[in-house]
Amino acid sequence: MKVLLVYNPFAGHGRAQKILPEVEAYFQKKEIEFDLRTTDYHEHGIQIVAETDLNQYDGVVAAGGDGTLFEVINGYYQNTSKVRIPIGILPIGTGNAFARDMELHNTHWKDAIEIIALQTPRKVDVGKFTTHGEIYYFLNILGLGFVADVTEIAYKLKVFGNLSYTLGVLQKTIFLSSYPLTITIDGQEYQRDNIFVEISNTRWTANFLMAPSAEIDDGYLDVTLLGKLGRIKLLQSFPKIFTGEHIHIDEIETFKVKEIKVETGVPKVLTPDGELLGITPIEVKCLHKAVEVFWRQGKDFSSI
């Protein structure tokens, strides 16, 4: 087995760089041949994957956080190679929400390599979105409004890990405001006074159980809308997002969709897979079982 290893040495506040020799040694122990490509700057991963001849590999591994996975999947779709090889996940970053759906913790990177070595891929859905003529793809989530504002703050507080998102929520609550929203879900138009929109392919957003009923291969994206509410109720309801109980409050609406269009009066920044990229209006589509991801397929690992 041979893989293209796209490795973000800056992931996990530089922890990824420190453990790289151990990672290389464990790939060798599992008899996985690899070509190491480190990312040196923002979106370098897109370029690496887009320009590499994937025909010579059995898989491409995204080693980092959700941002690294976002770059890999977008480079994957820009690549002109005829073969479509599986994607491997090596969660060594700050946010590893996609890995959580695989029941992988970011300290259990050896388990992730064990999964890759099994060579048992699973077909999963991909989110495709268009913003001002540009097309991008995501495997995890796409948010706007309050959630994007929180992500922007979390970027500045990354030293606190997933706690940075909680701190971002608390800060943005002080300046809470709603905005007019037009959202078209599978052809049905809705008008809302909105706080945030989260479009989920997976259940997790950072350490928040944003979309508890989401399934990664059902052909649908799970949409969570938060309507206008007060600061006190937002703070009172906030702990529920860790368990998924937030979907039961009156101001929350949820939908399962195949295609969605979002328009806002004032352009809103987007946060695909934890990145800050693009603005509204957007069109989003679910690509059913469009890529393969190396998965445990029922195999259990004791955290090594």
LINKA-V131115 format. One record per helix or strand of 2 or more residues. SS is the DSSP state (@ for helix, = for strand). FROM is the first residue (numbers start at 1). TO is the last residue. If there is no record, write none. Layout:
# LINKA-V131115
SS	FROM	TO
SS	FROM	TO
This chain:
# LINKA-V131115
=	2	7
@	15	29
=	33	38
@	44	51
@	54	56
=	59	64
@	66	78
=	86	91
@	97	101
@	109	118
=	121	131
=	134	138
=	141	145
@	146	156
@	158	160
@	163	174
=	179	185
=	188	200
=	221	227
@	231	242
@	245	248
=	252	257
=	259	264
=	269	272
=	282	294
